[in-house]
Amino acid sequence: MTENLPRPLRTLWVGFVIMFGCIGLAFALWLVDFNRSYYQPLPVIGPVADFTLTNQDGKITTLAELTNHVWVADIIFTRCAGPCPRLTRQMHGLQILLPESIKLVTLTTDPDFDSPAVLKKYGERAGADFNCWTFLTGTKREIALLASGSLKLSSQPVTLDQQQNPVDLFIHATLFVVVDKHARLRTYFETGGDGVDWTNVQPKILAAVRRLENEP
């Protein structure tokens, strides 16, 4: 076919064939790598220990109520003027996109102030659907055992001399962590900060949740 073409056109045609062949090969290699990473199971980071906390309705909540559900958790405090409002908006965004079978859990790092009633008002203002989104409080020890011990959601109080304002009370993780149906921590995602774009993070969380939902 190319023999009847002028030499410059023949060279150009061959160049196009080689270029598209390279593009096709690169795409095929990317597809293989994508499939390998996508279908590889998420690692098990560790088990979530049993807990007994109180939800926004004043009812006792234990790990058993979340078992057999995939759930996403974070930690905030209602008086927070820093990242907490953003975290709550982002969690609300997940609520909109996920089915009700996926549970959302928000822990408070300020249980002395964040009573069930305070958490309920906070959740209502955030547009929380309490059928799938639970706000938990309890003693400082109980919360620390779940948050720091099992979920790797660290939190520590800010000393008076370091507080920049009256509600600068805690430094805490701004992660969303994902737990599978067997109460095992499987992955986590940073939600903000330098180099973090939520529009890229949110789809990854949704994909991880769906992968775990499809696991037995």
Secondary structure, DSSP 8 states (H G I E B T S, - for coil): -GGGS-HHHHHHHHHHHHHHHHHHHHHHHHHHHHHHHHHS-----EE----EEEETTS-EEEGGGTTTS-EEEEEE-TT--SSHHHHHHHHHHHHHHS-TTSEEEEEES-TTT--HHHHHHHHHHTT--TTTEEEEE--HHHHHIIIIIIS---EEE--GGG-SSTT--EEE--EEEEE-TTSEEEEEEE-SSTT--HHHHHHHHHHHHHHHHH--
